[in-house]
Amino acid sequence: MYDVLVIGSANADLTVRVARRPGPGETVHGTDLTESPGGKGANQAAAAARLGARTALLARVGDDAYAELLLDAQRTAGTDVRHVLVEQGARTGTAMIVVGPDGDNTIVVSPGANARLTPADVTAAREVIAASAVVSLQLEVPPETVRAAAGAAGEAGARVVLNPSPVPDALDAPLLAAADPLVVNEHEARQLSGVPDGDPPTWARALRERGARSVVVTLGGEGALVLDAEGPVRVPGIAVEAVDTTGAGDAFTAALCVRLAAGVPLAEAARFAVRVGAAAVTRPGAQPELTLP
């Protein structure tokens, strides 16, 4: 039995820090390149495991050195990696990350083996899905695989937490209806709600009206807005000095999954997730050690 099963991506993060971001056609100097484990799926799995949840990861990696980097990091965090599939002849996904002086980042992802995670892999993992309280999904693997995972989780009675990132132009109705909650940042909420001039409560209401069972809008340092059948709840942020925002949203989502797997109400889970997200930005890298403020 797992508290949290994450079905998603695993990337090697190639990170450089700069004094300022370059403009179009401009070259700037940066720090030495660092290689570290990342990918939205792997980040969430590592964070959930570090928070004490029984966690498993279903993902695909290549047969290269980056795969070993990722698998070692998951084992260290405490994640069950028996369901991570190795694609022979493929490269592990990579993300090229530029971190500015304010801790904010710009990311370009090369999917690699992530693009080869298929609905057949989900079908083969049905017993694992059925043994999980919460299934966490993102959009760094093929959309048909995400839809298959959401369907399998629904059939098994597992709760689906959907973080639709990278944000698509739209979410199809069955996938949106599976989300409990749909976890979006302000940019994602604005785009998916179809209300570009709204505010977080407006976006959350629009997304529920479109079919999401519940919605969490993350607001960075300002906390989060939660909307479910009980009504809207604003969760205040926690003031910290940001070092690196890479993976902060993944840490938030993982913490949310951990608390939901324990059966706590969504607003209470979001309060814990805000603390974890705040802790994550005080450490470099996408899979930091988590010391709650």
C-alpha positions in Angstrom: 0.0 0.0 0.0 1.3 3.5 -1.0 0.2 6.8 0.4 1.3 8.6 -2.8 2.0 7.2 -6.3 3.5 9.7 -8.6 3.1 9.1 -12.3 5.2 11.5 -14.3 8.6 12.7 -15.4 12.1 12.3 -14.3 14.8 14.7 -15.6 18.4 15.6 -15.0 18.5 19.3 -14.1 21.4 21.3 -15.7 21.5 24.5 -13.8 23.5 27.7 -14.1 23.1 30.9 -12.0 23.4 34.3 -13.6 23.7 37.9 -12.2 21.0 38.9 -14.7 19.1 37.1 -17.4 20.3 37.7 -21.0 18.1 39.5 -23.5 17.5 38.3 -27.1 20.8 37.6 -28.8 22.8 38.5 -25.7 25.4 36.3 -23.9 26.1 36.6 -20.2 28.5 34.8 -17.9 27.1 32.3 -15.4 28.4 30.1 -12.6 29.7 26.5 -13.2 27.1 24.2 -14.5 25.6 21.8 -11.9 23.9 18.5 -12.6 21.1 17.5 -10.2 18.0 15.3 -10.1 14.7 16.9 -11.2 11.6 16.5 -13.3 8.1 17.3 -11.9 7.2 13.7 -11.2 10.5 12.8 -9.6 10.5 16.1 -7.6 7.1 15.3 -6.2 8.0 11.7 -5.4 11.2 12.7 -3.5 9.4 15.4 -1.5 6.5 13.1 -0.6 9.0 10.4 0.6 11.0 12.9 2.6 7.8 14.0 4.3 7.3 10.5 5.5 4.8 9.2 3.0 5.0 5.7 1.6 5.8 6.8 -2.0 6.3 5.2 -5.3 7.3 6.6 -8.7 6.1 5.4 -12.1 8.3 7.0 -14.8 10.7 6.2 -17.7 14.4 7.0 -17.8 17.1 6.3 -20.4 20.0 3.9 -20.0 22.6 6.6 -19.4 24.4 8.1 -16.4 21.6 10.6 -15.7 19.3 7.7 -15.0 21.6 6.5 -12.2 21.7 10.1 -10.8 17.9 10.2 -10.7 17.4 6.7 -9.3 20.1 7.2 -6.6 18.4 10.4 -5.5 15.0 8.7 -5.3 16.4 5.9 -3.2 18.1 8.4 -0.9 14.8 10.2 -0.4 13.0 6.9 0.4 11.0 6.5 -2.8 10.1 3.0 -4.1 11.7 2.9 -7.6 10.7 -0.6 -8.6 8.2 0.9 -11.0 10.7 3.2 -12.8 11.2 1.8 -16.3 14.5 1.9 -18.1 14.3 2.6 -21.9 17.2 1.0 -23.7 18.8 3.3 -26.2 17.0 6.4 -25.0 18.3 9.5 -23.2 17.0 10.5 -19.9 15.0 13.7 -19.9 16.9 16.9 -19.2 16.0 20.4 -18.1 18.2 23.4 -18.7 17.6 25.9 -15.9 18.8 29.5 -15.6 18.4 30.9 -12.1 18.5 34.7 -11.7 19.7 36.7 -8.6 16.1 36.8 -7.2 15.9 33.0 -7.2 13.4 32.9 -10.1 14.2 30.6 -13.0 13.7 30.0 -16.7 13.5 26.3 -17.8 13.7 24.5 -21.1 12.9 20.8 -21.0 14.1 18.0 -23.4 11.7 15.1 -22.7 13.9 12.2 -23.6 12.6 8.9 -22.2 9.6 10.8 -20.6 8.0 10.9 -24.0 8.0 7.1 -24.0 5.9 6.5 -20.9 2.7 5.0 -22.5 -0.8 4.1 -21.5 0.4 0.4 -21.7 2.8 1.2 -18.9 -0.2 2.5 -16.9 -2.2 -0.6 -17.6 0.7 -2.8 -16.5 0.7 -0.8 -13.2 -3.0 -1.1 -12.4 -2.3 -3.1 -9.2 0.1 -0.4 -8.0 -2.5 2.3 -8.7 -5.1 0.3 -6.9 -2.8 0.1 -3.9 -2.4 3.9 -3.7 -4.4 6.4 -1.7 -3.4 9.4 -3.9 -2.1 9.4 -7.5 -0.3 12.6 -8.5 -0.2 13.6 -12.1 1.5 16.3 -14.2 1.9 17.0 -17.9 5.6 16.3 -18.6 4.7 12.9 -20.1 2.4 12.2 -23.1 -1.2 13.5 -22.6 -2.7 10.1 -23.5 -0.7 8.5 -20.7 -1.9 11.1 -18.2 -5.5 10.4 -19.3 -5.0 6.7 -18.9 -3.5 7.2 -15.4 -6.4 9.4 -14.3 -8.9 6.9 -15.6 -7.2 4.0 -13.9 -7.0 5.9 -10.6 -10.7 6.7 -10.8 -11.6 3.1 -11.4 -9.4 2.1 -8.5 -10.9 4.7 -6.1 -7.6 6.6 -5.7 -7.7 10.3 -5.3 -6.2 12.2 -8.3 -4.2 15.3 -7.8 -3.5 17.0 -11.1 -0.8 19.7 -11.6 -1.3 20.6 -15.3 2.2 21.8 -16.0 3.5 22.7 -18.6 0.1 24.3 -19.0 -1.8 23.2 -22.2 -4.2 25.4 -24.2 -7.1 23.5 -22.6 -7.8 20.4 -20.5 -10.2 17.8 -21.8 -13.4 17.3 -19.7 -12.6 13.8 -18.4 -9.2 14.8 -17.1 -10.5 18.0 -15.6 -13.3 16.0 -13.9 -10.8 13.6 -12.3 -8.9 16.4 -10.6 -9.5 16.6 -6.8 -7.8 19.0 -6.6 -6.5 20.7 -9.7 -3.4 22.5 -8.6 -2.5 25.5 -10.7 -0.4 28.6 -10.3 -1.7 32.0 -11.3 -0.6 31.8 -14.9 -2.0 28.4 -15.3 -5.3 29.3 -13.6 -5.7 32.4 -15.8 -5.2 30.4 -19.0 -7.2 27.3 -18.2 -10.1 29.2 -16.6 -10.6 31.3 -19.7 -10.9 34.4 -17.5 -7.8 36.4 -18.3 -8.9 39.5 -16.3 -10.0 37.7 -13.2 -8.5 37.1 -9.8 -7.7 33.8 -7.9 -11.3 33.3 -6.6 -12.7 34.0 -10.0 -10.3 31.5 -11.7 -11.0 28.8 -9.1 -14.8 29.2 -9.5 -14.5 29.0 -13.3 -12.4 25.9 -13.1 -14.9 24.2 -10.8 -17.7 25.2 -13.1 -15.7 23.6 -15.9 -15.6 20.3 -14.0 -12.7 20.2 -11.5 -13.9 18.7 -8.2 -11.7 21.1 -6.3 -9.1 23.7 -7.1 -5.9 25.0 -5.4 -4.4 28.2 -6.9 -0.8 28.7 -5.7 0.2 32.3 -5.2 3.9 32.1 -4.6 5.0 34.0 -1.5 1.3 35.0 -0.9 0.2 31.5 -0.1 -2.7 29.8 -1.9 -6.4 29.9 -2.6 -8.4 26.7 -2.0 -11.9 26.1 -3.4 -14.0 22.9 -2.9 -17.6 22.1 -1.9 -17.0 23.9 1.5 -16.3 27.2 -0.3 -13.2 29.3 -0.8 -10.4 29.5 1.8 -7.4 31.8 1.5 -4.2 30.3 3.0 -1.6 33.0 3.8 2.0 32.7 2.8 5.1 32.5 4.9 7.9 35.1 4.5 11.2 33.5 3.7 14.3 34.6 1.8 14.2 32.8 -1.6 17.4 31.2 -2.8 16.0 29.1 -5.7 12.3 28.6 -6.7 13.0 25.6 -8.8 10.8 22.7 -7.7 8.9 24.8 -5.1 5.6 24.1 -6.8 6.4 20.4 -6.8 7.2 20.4 -3.1 3.9 22.2 -2.5 2.0 19.6 -4.5 3.8 16.7 -2.9 2.9 18.0 0.6 -0.7 18.4 -0.4 -0.8 14.8 -1.6 0.8 13.6 1.7 -1.8 15.3 3.8 -4.7 14.3 1.6 -3.5 10.7 1.7 -3.8 11.0 5.5 -7.4 12.0 5.2 -7.2 15.7 6.2 -9.5 18.3 4.6 -8.1 20.2 1.6 -7.7 23.6 3.3 -5.7 22.0 6.1 -3.6 20.1 3.6 -2.9 23.4 1.7 -1.8 25.1 4.9 0.9 22.4 5.4 1.8 22.6 1.7 2.4 26.4 1.9 4.9 25.7 4.7 6.7 23.1 2.7 6.7 25.2 -0.4 8.2 28.1 1.6 10.9 25.8 3.0 11.8 24.5 -0.5 12.7 28.0 -1.9 15.3 28.5 0.9 17.4 25.6 -0.5 19.0 25.2 -4.0 17.9 22.6 -6.4 14.6 20.9 -7.3 14.8 18.2 -4.6 16.0 20.0 -1.5 16.1 18.7 2.0 13.0 20.0 3.7 13.2 21.9 7.0 9.8 23.4 7.7 9.7 27.1 8.9 
